[in-house]
């Protein structure tokens, strides 16, 4: 995936998953972000982001002590 340049006057919003600020358009393409542009611009993550530090929903909720989780 090639990184797209930031658009002029495009806000940067903190990403909880990557622990850094990302341009708005990158949040809009994130598999964890589900909100519209206005919700993402609020930077209120509970309104638009499913990412939960320490628990990755992509792993389908397997318990962290399961052998599947420990082996990657």
HTML snippet that shows the backbone in 3Dmol.js (N, CA, C, O; Angstrom):
<script src="https://3Dmol.org/build/3Dmol-min.js"></script>
<div id="view" style="width:600px;height:400px;position:relative"></div>
<script>
const pdb = `
ATOM      1  N   UNK A   1       0.848  -1.177   0.000  1.00  0.00           N
ATOM      2  CA  UNK A   1       0.000   0.000   0.000  1.00  0.00           C
ATOM      3  C   UNK A   1       0.891   1.237   0.000  1.00  0.00           C
ATOM      4  O   UNK A   1       1.719   1.407   0.895  1.00  0.00           O
ATOM      5  N   UNK A   2       0.726   2.088  -0.986  1.00  0.00           N
ATOM      6  CA  UNK A   2       1.519   3.303  -1.044  1.00  0.00           C
ATOM      7  C   UNK A   2       0.871   4.375  -0.188  1.00  0.00           C
ATOM      8  O   UNK A   2      -0.353   4.490  -0.117  1.00  0.00           O
ATOM      9  N   UNK A   3       1.711   5.144   0.450  1.00  0.00           N
ATOM     10  CA  UNK A   3       1.207   6.198   1.324  1.00  0.00           C
ATOM     11  C   UNK A   3       0.783   7.392   0.480  1.00  0.00           C
ATOM     12  O   UNK A   3       1.546   7.884  -0.351  1.00  0.00           O
ATOM     13  N   UNK A   4      -0.428   7.842   0.701  1.00  0.00           N
ATOM     14  CA  UNK A   4      -0.938   8.988  -0.029  1.00  0.00           C
ATOM     15  C   UNK A   4      -0.502  10.264   0.689  1.00  0.00           C
ATOM     16  O   UNK A   4      -0.450  10.299   1.918  1.00  0.00           O
ATOM     17  N   UNK A   5      -0.190  11.306  -0.071  1.00  0.00           N
ATOM     18  CA  UNK A   5       0.209  12.553   0.577  1.00  0.00           C
ATOM     19  C   UNK A   5      -0.959  13.202   1.308  1.00  0.00           C
ATOM     20  O   UNK A   5      -2.119  13.043   0.927  1.00  0.00           O
ATOM     21  N   UNK A   6      -0.631  13.924   2.351  1.00  0.00           N
ATOM     22  CA  UNK A   6      -1.652  14.646   3.105  1.00  0.00           C
ATOM     23  C   UNK A   6      -2.210  15.771   2.244  1.00  0.00           C
ATOM     24  O   UNK A   6      -1.467  16.483   1.569  1.00  0.00           O
ATOM     25  N   UNK A   7      -3.514  15.917   2.280  1.00  0.00           N
ATOM     26  CA  UNK A   7      -4.161  16.982   1.522  1.00  0.00           C
ATOM     27  C   UNK A   7      -3.982  18.309   2.247  1.00  0.00           C
ATOM     28  O   UNK A   7      -3.861  18.322   3.472  1.00  0.00           O
ATOM     29  N   UNK A   8      -3.961  19.434   1.518  1.00  0.00           N
ATOM     30  CA  UNK A   8      -3.834  20.732   2.186  1.00  0.00           C
ATOM     31  C   UNK A   8      -4.969  20.944   3.189  1.00  0.00           C
ATOM     32  O   UNK A   8      -6.127  20.656   2.886  1.00  0.00           O
ATOM     33  N   UNK A   9      -4.645  21.435   4.354  1.00  0.00           N
ATOM     34  CA  UNK A   9      -5.611  21.730   5.420  1.00  0.00           C
ATOM     35  C   UNK A   9      -6.323  20.490   5.957  1.00  0.00           C
ATOM     36  O   UNK A   9      -7.344  20.616   6.634  1.00  0.00           O
ATOM     37  N   UNK A  10      -5.811  19.316   5.674  1.00  0.00           N
ATOM     38  CA  UNK A  10      -6.412  18.096   6.200  1.00  0.00           C
ATOM     39  C   UNK A  10      -5.944  17.912   7.653  1.00  0.00           C
ATOM     40  O   UNK A  10      -4.745  17.943   7.931  1.00  0.00           O
ATOM     41  N   UNK A  11      -6.886  17.724   8.563  1.00  0.00           N
ATOM     42  CA  UNK A  11      -6.480  17.566   9.964  1.00  0.00           C
ATOM     43  C   UNK A  11      -5.770  16.232  10.203  1.00  0.00           C
ATOM     44  O   UNK A  11      -6.019  15.244   9.514  1.00  0.00           O
ATOM     45  N   UNK A  12      -4.886  16.233  11.192  1.00  0.00           N
ATOM     46  CA  UNK A  12      -4.260  15.000  11.660  1.00  0.00           C
ATOM     47  C   UNK A  12      -4.910  14.635  12.982  1.00  0.00           C
ATOM     48  O   UNK A  12      -5.077  15.483  13.858  1.00  0.00           O
ATOM     49  N   UNK A  13      -5.276  13.372  13.120  1.00  0.00           N
ATOM     50  CA  UNK A  13      -5.951  12.879  14.310  1.00  0.00           C
ATOM     51  C   UNK A  13      -5.092  11.759  14.902  1.00  0.00           C
ATOM     52  O   UNK A  13      -4.514  10.956  14.169  1.00  0.00           O
ATOM     53  N   UNK A  14      -5.015  11.715  16.229  1.00  0.00           N
ATOM     54  CA  UNK A  14      -4.234  10.677  16.898  1.00  0.00           C
ATOM     55  C   UNK A  14      -4.827   9.297  16.616  1.00  0.00           C
ATOM     56  O   UNK A  14      -6.041   9.111  16.698  1.00  0.00           O
ATOM     57  N   UNK A  15      -3.970   8.334  16.287  1.00  0.00           N
ATOM     58  CA  UNK A  15      -4.378   6.945  16.067  1.00  0.00           C
ATOM     59  C   UNK A  15      -3.989   6.141  17.301  1.00  0.00           C
ATOM     60  O   UNK A  15      -2.815   6.074  17.664  1.00  0.00           O
ATOM     61  N   UNK A  16      -4.982   5.532  17.942  1.00  0.00           N
ATOM     62  CA  UNK A  16      -4.705   4.743  19.147  1.00  0.00           C
ATOM     63  C   UNK A  16      -3.924   3.476  18.815  1.00  0.00           C
ATOM     64  O   UNK A  16      -3.119   3.018  19.625  1.00  0.00           O
ATOM     65  N   UNK A  17      -4.149   2.914  17.646  1.00  0.00           N
ATOM     66  CA  UNK A  17      -3.482   1.664  17.263  1.00  0.00           C
ATOM     67  C   UNK A  17      -2.002   1.882  16.985  1.00  0.00           C
ATOM     68  O   UNK A  17      -1.164   1.109  17.448  1.00  0.00           O
ATOM     69  N   UNK A  18      -1.678   2.917  16.241  1.00  0.00           N
ATOM     70  CA  UNK A  18      -0.286   3.182  15.862  1.00  0.00           C
ATOM     71  C   UNK A  18       0.419   4.151  16.807  1.00  0.00           C
ATOM     72  O   UNK A  18       1.630   4.347  16.704  1.00  0.00           O
ATOM     73  N   UNK A  19      -0.328   4.754  17.724  1.00  0.00           N
ATOM     74  CA  UNK A  19       0.219   5.719  18.698  1.00  0.00           C
ATOM     75  C   UNK A  19       0.931   6.893  18.021  1.00  0.00           C
ATOM     76  O   UNK A  19       2.014   7.305  18.435  1.00  0.00           O
ATOM     77  N   UNK A  20       0.297   7.418  16.971  1.00  0.00           N
ATOM     78  CA  UNK A  20       0.823   8.626  16.310  1.00  0.00           C
ATOM     79  C   UNK A  20      -0.317   9.302  15.559  1.00  0.00           C
ATOM     80  O   UNK A  20      -1.381   8.717  15.357  1.00  0.00           O
ATOM     81  N   UNK A  21      -0.076  10.532  15.153  1.00  0.00           N
ATOM     82  CA  UNK A  21      -1.083  11.284  14.417  1.00  0.00           C
ATOM     83  C   UNK A  21      -1.069  10.848  12.956  1.00  0.00           C
ATOM     84  O   UNK A  21      -0.015  10.661  12.349  1.00  0.00           O
ATOM     85  N   UNK A  22      -2.289  10.691  12.408  1.00  0.00           N
ATOM     86  CA  UNK A  22      -2.444  10.320  11.004  1.00  0.00           C
ATOM     87  C   UNK A  22      -3.384  11.302  10.319  1.00  0.00           C
ATOM     88  O   UNK A  22      -4.280  11.851  10.960  1.00  0.00           O
ATOM     89  N   UNK A  23      -3.190  11.529   9.023  1.00  0.00           N
ATOM     90  CA  UNK A  23      -4.125  12.370   8.288  1.00  0.00           C
ATOM     91  C   UNK A  23      -5.526  11.751   8.310  1.00  0.00           C
ATOM     92  O   UNK A  23      -5.679  10.533   8.406  1.00  0.00           O
ATOM     93  N   UNK A  24      -6.511  12.586   8.221  1.00  0.00           N
ATOM     94  CA  UNK A  24      -7.904  12.164   8.261  1.00  0.00           C
ATOM     95  C   UNK A  24      -8.203  11.039   7.276  1.00  0.00           C
ATOM     96  O   UNK A  24      -8.889  10.081   7.632  1.00  0.00           O
ATOM     97  N   UNK A  25      -7.708  11.134   6.058  1.00  0.00           N
ATOM     98  CA  UNK A  25      -8.026  10.116   5.048  1.00  0.00           C
ATOM     99  C   UNK A  25      -7.487   8.737   5.425  1.00  0.00           C
ATOM    100  O   UNK A  25      -8.042   7.728   4.990  1.00  0.00           O
ATOM    101  N   UNK A  26      -6.425   8.669   6.220  1.00  0.00           N
ATOM    102  CA  UNK A  26      -5.908   7.365   6.645  1.00  0.00           C
ATOM    103  C   UNK A  26      -6.831   6.724   7.686  1.00  0.00           C
ATOM    104  O   UNK A  26      -6.973   5.502   7.711  1.00  0.00           O
ATOM    105  N   UNK A  27      -7.453   7.526   8.536  1.00  0.00           N
ATOM    106  CA  UNK A  27      -8.438   6.985   9.478  1.00  0.00           C
ATOM    107  C   UNK A  27      -9.646   6.444   8.716  1.00  0.00           C
ATOM    108  O   UNK A  27     -10.216   5.419   9.091  1.00  0.00           O
ATOM    109  N   UNK A  28     -10.024   7.127   7.664  1.00  0.00           N
ATOM    110  CA  UNK A  28     -11.197   6.713   6.893  1.00  0.00           C
ATOM    111  C   UNK A  28     -10.988   5.358   6.215  1.00  0.00           C
ATOM    112  O   UNK A  28     -11.967   4.694   5.876  1.00  0.00           O
ATOM    113  N   UNK A  29      -9.744   4.934   6.011  1.00  0.00           N
ATOM    114  CA  UNK A  29      -9.466   3.650   5.375  1.00  0.00           C
ATOM    115  C   UNK A  29      -9.036   2.582   6.382  1.00  0.00           C
ATOM    116  O   UNK A  29      -8.745   1.452   5.988  1.00  0.00           O
ATOM    117  N   UNK A  30      -8.993   2.910   7.644  1.00  0.00           N
ATOM    118  CA  UNK A  30      -8.562   1.972   8.693  1.00  0.00           C
ATOM    119  C   UNK A  30      -9.660   0.943   8.967  1.00  0.00           C
ATOM    120  O   UNK A  30     -10.835   1.306   9.029  1.00  0.00           O
ATOM    121  N   UNK A  31      -9.299  -0.336   9.133  1.00  0.00           N
ATOM    122  CA  UNK A  31     -10.325  -1.349   9.411  1.00  0.00           C
ATOM    123  C   UNK A  31     -10.993  -1.184  10.782  1.00  0.00           C
ATOM    124  O   UNK A  31     -12.053  -1.765  11.014  1.00  0.00           O
ATOM    125  N   UNK A  32     -10.409  -0.419  11.676  1.00  0.00           N
ATOM    126  CA  UNK A  32     -10.984  -0.200  13.002  1.00  0.00           C
ATOM    127  C   UNK A  32     -11.885   1.031  13.049  1.00  0.00           C
ATOM    128  O   UNK A  32     -12.767   1.117  13.904  1.00  0.00           O
ATOM    129  N   UNK A  33     -11.676   1.976  12.149  1.00  0.00           N
ATOM    130  CA  UNK A  33     -12.457   3.214  12.147  1.00  0.00           C
ATOM    131  C   UNK A  33     -13.734   3.024  11.335  1.00  0.00           C
ATOM    132  O   UNK A  33     -13.695   2.550  10.199  1.00  0.00           O
ATOM    133  N   UNK A  34     -14.850   3.394  11.920  1.00  0.00           N
ATOM    134  CA  UNK A  34     -16.137   3.180  11.250  1.00  0.00           C
ATOM    135  C   UNK A  34     -16.945   4.459  11.116  1.00  0.00           C
ATOM    136  O   UNK A  34     -18.003   4.442  10.485  1.00  0.00           O
ATOM    137  N   UNK A  35     -16.495   5.547  11.676  1.00  0.00           N
ATOM    138  CA  UNK A  35     -17.273   6.782  11.665  1.00  0.00           C
ATOM    139  C   UNK A  35     -17.148   7.560  10.380  1.00  0.00           C
ATOM    140  O   UNK A  35     -16.310   7.267   9.527  1.00  0.00           O
ATOM    141  N   UNK A  36     -17.999   8.558  10.261  1.00  0.00           N
ATOM    142  CA  UNK A  36     -17.892   9.447   9.103  1.00  0.00           C
ATOM    143  C   UNK A  36     -16.867  10.540   9.417  1.00  0.00           C
ATOM    144  O   UNK A  36     -16.323  10.593  10.520  1.00  0.00           O
ATOM    145  N   UNK A  37     -16.617  11.391   8.456  1.00  0.00           N
ATOM    146  CA  UNK A  37     -15.585  12.416   8.588  1.00  0.00           C
ATOM    147  C   UNK A  37     -15.817  13.312   9.803  1.00  0.00           C
ATOM    148  O   UNK A  37     -14.867  13.631  10.518  1.00  0.00           O
ATOM    149  N   UNK A  38     -17.055  13.723  10.046  1.00  0.00           N
ATOM    150  CA  UNK A  38     -17.337  14.595  11.190  1.00  0.00           C
ATOM    151  C   UNK A  38     -17.024  13.897  12.508  1.00  0.00           C
ATOM    152  O   UNK A  38     -16.491  14.522  13.424  1.00  0.00           O
ATOM    153  N   UNK A  39     -17.346  12.615  12.617  1.00  0.00           N
ATOM    154  CA  UNK A  39     -17.060  11.880  13.851  1.00  0.00           C
ATOM    155  C   UNK A  39     -15.561  11.723  14.060  1.00  0.00           C
ATOM    156  O   UNK A  39     -15.072  11.896  15.177  1.00  0.00           O
ATOM    157  N   UNK A  40     -14.829  11.399  13.010  1.00  0.00           N
ATOM    158  CA  UNK A  40     -13.383  11.243  13.123  1.00  0.00           C
ATOM    159  C   UNK A  40     -12.736  12.571  13.512  1.00  0.00           C
ATOM    160  O   UNK A  40     -11.798  12.588  14.308  1.00  0.00           O
ATOM    161  N   UNK A  41     -13.220  13.672  12.967  1.00  0.00           N
ATOM    162  CA  UNK A  41     -12.660  14.992  13.284  1.00  0.00           C
ATOM    163  C   UNK A  41     -12.838  15.380  14.747  1.00  0.00           C
ATOM    164  O   UNK A  41     -12.104  16.234  15.243  1.00  0.00           O
ATOM    165  N   UNK A  42     -13.791  14.776  15.447  1.00  0.00           N
ATOM    166  CA  UNK A  42     -13.970  15.091  16.869  1.00  0.00           C
ATOM    167  C   UNK A  42     -12.816  14.566  17.707  1.00  0.00           C
ATOM    168  O   UNK A  42     -12.587  15.051  18.815  1.00  0.00           O
ATOM    169  N   UNK A  43     -12.080  13.574  17.191  1.00  0.00           N
ATOM    170  CA  UNK A  43     -10.996  12.899  17.909  1.00  0.00           C
ATOM    171  C   UNK A  43     -11.507  12.190  19.161  1.00  0.00           C
ATOM    172  O   UNK A  43     -10.716  11.846  20.039  1.00  0.00           O
ATOM    173  N   UNK A  44     -12.815  11.969  19.254  1.00  0.00           N
ATOM    174  CA  UNK A  44     -13.404  11.202  20.347  1.00  0.00           C
ATOM    175  C   UNK A  44     -13.493   9.754  19.872  1.00  0.00           C
ATOM    176  O   UNK A  44     -14.481   9.352  19.258  1.00  0.00           O
ATOM    177  N   UNK A  45     -12.463   8.985  20.160  1.00  0.00           N
ATOM    178  CA  UNK A  45     -12.308   7.648  19.595  1.00  0.00           C
ATOM    179  C   UNK A  45     -13.488   6.712  19.864  1.00  0.00           C
ATOM    180  O   UNK A  45     -13.785   5.849  19.038  1.00  0.00           O
ATOM    181  N   UNK A  46     -14.156   6.866  20.988  1.00  0.00           N
ATOM    182  CA  UNK A  46     -15.303   5.997  21.272  1.00  0.00           C
ATOM    183  C   UNK A  46     -16.412   6.189  20.239  1.00  0.00           C
ATOM    184  O   UNK A  46     -17.289   5.334  20.120  1.00  0.00           O
ATOM    185  N   UNK A  47     -16.388   7.290  19.494  1.00  0.00           N
ATOM    186  CA  UNK A  47     -17.419   7.551  18.484  1.00  0.00           C
ATOM    187  C   UNK A  47     -17.111   6.910  17.129  1.00  0.00           C
ATOM    188  O   UNK A  47     -18.010   6.743  16.306  1.00  0.00           O
ATOM    189  N   UNK A  48     -15.836   6.548  16.894  1.00  0.00           N
ATOM    190  CA  UNK A  48     -15.501   6.073  15.544  1.00  0.00           C
ATOM    191  C   UNK A  48     -14.477   4.948  15.473  1.00  0.00           C
ATOM    192  O   UNK A  48     -14.192   4.475  14.372  1.00  0.00           O
ATOM    193  N   UNK A  49     -13.916   4.501  16.572  1.00  0.00           N
ATOM    194  CA  UNK A  49     -12.810   3.545  16.522  1.00  0.00           C
ATOM    195  C   UNK A  49     -13.091   2.316  17.377  1.00  0.00           C
ATOM    196  O   UNK A  49     -13.434   2.431  18.554  1.00  0.00           O
ATOM    197  N   UNK A  50     -12.942   1.129  16.770  1.00  0.00           N
ATOM    198  CA  UNK A  50     -13.144  -0.134  17.477  1.00  0.00           C
ATOM    199  C   UNK A  50     -11.870  -0.685  18.099  1.00  0.00           C
ATOM    200  O   UNK A  50     -11.925  -1.685  18.815  1.00  0.00           O
ATOM    201  N   UNK A  51     -10.724  -0.060  17.848  1.00  0.00           N
ATOM    202  CA  UNK A  51      -9.467  -0.603  18.369  1.00  0.00           C
ATOM    203  C   UNK A  51      -9.437  -0.517  19.887  1.00  0.00           C
ATOM    204  O   UNK A  51      -9.744   0.522  20.471  1.00  0.00           O
ATOM    205  N   UNK A  52      -9.063  -1.629  20.516  1.00  0.00           N
ATOM    206  CA  UNK A  52      -8.923  -1.688  21.969  1.00  0.00           C
ATOM    207  C   UNK A  52      -7.507  -2.152  22.279  1.00  0.00           C
ATOM    208  O   UNK A  52      -7.162  -3.301  22.005  1.00  0.00           O
ATOM    209  N   UNK A  53      -6.678  -1.274  22.849  1.00  0.00           N
ATOM    210  CA  UNK A  53      -5.307  -1.671  23.168  1.00  0.00           C
ATOM    211  C   UNK A  53      -5.289  -2.956  24.002  1.00  0.00           C
ATOM    212  O   UNK A  53      -6.040  -3.087  24.968  1.00  0.00           O
ATOM    213  N   UNK A  54      -4.431  -3.892  23.623  1.00  0.00           N
ATOM    214  CA  UNK A  54      -4.321  -5.151  24.330  1.00  0.00           C
ATOM    215  C   UNK A  54      -5.294  -6.217  23.871  1.00  0.00           C
ATOM    216  O   UNK A  54      -5.178  -7.378  24.263  1.00  0.00           O
ATOM    217  N   UNK A  55      -6.258  -5.830  23.039  1.00  0.00           N
ATOM    218  CA  UNK A  55      -7.225  -6.803  22.524  1.00  0.00           C
ATOM    219  C   UNK A  55      -7.469  -6.470  21.053  1.00  0.00           C
ATOM    220  O   UNK A  55      -8.070  -5.444  20.731  1.00  0.00           O
ATOM    221  N   UNK A  56      -7.009  -7.324  20.189  1.00  0.00           N
ATOM    222  CA  UNK A  56      -7.121  -7.093  18.755  1.00  0.00           C
ATOM    223  C   UNK A  56      -8.332  -7.850  18.219  1.00  0.00           C
ATOM    224  O   UNK A  56      -8.307  -9.081  18.201  1.00  0.00           O
ATOM    225  N   UNK A  57      -9.396  -7.166  17.779  1.00  0.00           N
ATOM    226  CA  UNK A  57     -10.584  -7.860  17.296  1.00  0.00           C
ATOM    227  C   UNK A  57     -10.323  -8.715  16.061  1.00  0.00           C
ATOM    228  O   UNK A  57     -11.113  -9.611  15.764  1.00  0.00           O
ATOM    229  N   UNK A  58      -9.253  -8.467  15.346  1.00  0.00           N
ATOM    230  CA  UNK A  58      -8.920  -9.286  14.184  1.00  0.00           C
ATOM    231  C   UNK A  58      -8.621 -10.722  14.626  1.00  0.00           C
ATOM    232  O   UNK A  58      -8.742 -11.648  13.824  1.00  0.00           O
ATOM    233  N   UNK A  59      -8.235 -10.918  15.889  1.00  0.00           N
ATOM    234  CA  UNK A  59      -7.941 -12.254  16.395  1.00  0.00           C
ATOM    235  C   UNK A  59      -9.206 -12.962  16.871  1.00  0.00           C
ATOM    236  O   UNK A  59      -9.114 -14.017  17.500  1.00  0.00           O
ATOM    237  N   UNK A  60     -10.357 -12.420  16.594  1.00  0.00           N
ATOM    238  CA  UNK A  60     -11.652 -13.035  16.841  1.00  0.00           C
ATOM    239  C   UNK A  60     -11.931 -13.328  18.308  1.00  0.00           C
ATOM    240  O   UNK A  60     -12.706 -14.230  18.626  1.00  0.00           O
ATOM    241  N   UNK A  61     -11.302 -12.569  19.204  1.00  0.00           N
ATOM    242  CA  UNK A  61     -11.620 -12.666  20.608  1.00  0.00           C
ATOM    243  C   UNK A  61     -11.072 -13.875  21.333  1.00  0.00           C
ATOM    244  O   UNK A  61     -11.542 -14.188  22.427  1.00  0.00           O
ATOM    245  N   UNK A  62     -10.085 -14.576  20.761  1.00  0.00           N
ATOM    246  CA  UNK A  62      -9.490 -15.692  21.482  1.00  0.00           C
ATOM    247  C   UNK A  62      -8.874 -15.175  22.777  1.00  0.00           C
ATOM    248  O   UNK A  62      -8.279 -14.097  22.776  1.00  0.00           O
ATOM    249  N   UNK A  63      -8.994 -15.895  23.861  1.00  0.00           N
ATOM    250  CA  UNK A  63      -8.418 -15.436  25.126  1.00  0.00           C
ATOM    251  C   UNK A  63      -6.903 -15.252  25.002  1.00  0.00           C
ATOM    252  O   UNK A  63      -6.241 -16.027  24.312  1.00  0.00           O
ATOM    253  N   UNK A  64      -6.352 -14.237  25.663  1.00  0.00           N
ATOM    254  CA  UNK A  64      -4.923 -13.968  25.526  1.00  0.00           C
ATOM    255  C   UNK A  64      -4.030 -15.111  26.015  1.00  0.00           C
ATOM    256  O   UNK A  64      -2.869 -15.194  25.614  1.00  0.00           O
ATOM    257  N   UNK A  65      -4.547 -15.986  26.869  1.00  0.00           N
ATOM    258  CA  UNK A  65      -3.719 -17.106  27.356  1.00  0.00           C
ATOM    259  C   UNK A  65      -3.902 -18.379  26.535  1.00  0.00           C
ATOM    260  O   UNK A  65      -3.362 -19.425  26.897  1.00  0.00           O
ATOM    261  N   UNK A  66      -4.656 -18.309  25.433  1.00  0.00           N
ATOM    262  CA  UNK A  66      -4.842 -19.494  24.601  1.00  0.00           C
ATOM    263  C   UNK A  66      -3.583 -19.781  23.804  1.00  0.00           C
ATOM    264  O   UNK A  66      -2.811 -18.868  23.510  1.00  0.00           O
ATOM    265  N   UNK A  67      -3.371 -21.044  23.451  1.00  0.00           N
ATOM    266  CA  UNK A  67      -2.173 -21.413  22.675  1.00  0.00           C
ATOM    267  C   UNK A  67      -2.191 -20.732  21.306  1.00  0.00           C
ATOM    268  O   UNK A  67      -1.139 -20.378  20.775  1.00  0.00           O
ATOM    269  N   UNK A  68      -3.379 -20.551  20.737  1.00  0.00           N
ATOM    270  CA  UNK A  68      -3.477 -19.898  19.426  1.00  0.00           C
ATOM    271  C   UNK A  68      -2.944 -18.462  19.507  1.00  0.00           C
ATOM    272  O   UNK A  68      -2.230 -18.017  18.608  1.00  0.00           O
ATOM    273  N   UNK A  69      -3.282 -17.747  20.561  1.00  0.00           N
ATOM    274  CA  UNK A  69      -2.833 -16.360  20.738  1.00  0.00           C
ATOM    275  C   UNK A  69      -1.325 -16.317  21.002  1.00  0.00           C
ATOM    276  O   UNK A  69      -0.637 -15.449  20.465  1.00  0.00           O
ATOM    277  N   UNK A  70      -0.813 -17.213  21.797  1.00  0.00           N
ATOM    278  CA  UNK A  70       0.593 -17.193  22.164  1.00  0.00           C
ATOM    279  C   UNK A  70       1.495 -17.574  21.008  1.00  0.00           C
ATOM    280  O   UNK A  70       2.646 -17.140  20.964  1.00  0.00           O
ATOM    281  N   UNK A  71       1.006 -18.375  20.070  1.00  0.00           N
ATOM    282  CA  UNK A  71       1.811 -18.788  18.929  1.00  0.00           C
ATOM    283  C   UNK A  71       1.718 -17.819  17.762  1.00  0.00           C
ATOM    284  O   UNK A  71       2.448 -17.966  16.783  1.00  0.00           O
ATOM    285  N   UNK A  72       0.828 -16.825  17.847  1.00  0.00           N
ATOM    286  CA  UNK A  72       0.678 -15.833  16.794  1.00  0.00           C
ATOM    287  C   UNK A  72      -0.227 -16.307  15.743  1.00  0.00           C
ATOM    288  O   UNK A  72      -0.470 -15.593  14.770  1.00  0.00           O
TER     289      UNK A  72
END
`;
const viewer = $3Dmol.createViewer("view");
viewer.addModel(pdb, "pdb");
viewer.setStyle({}, {cartoon: {color: "spectrum"}});
viewer.zoomTo();
viewer.render();
</script>
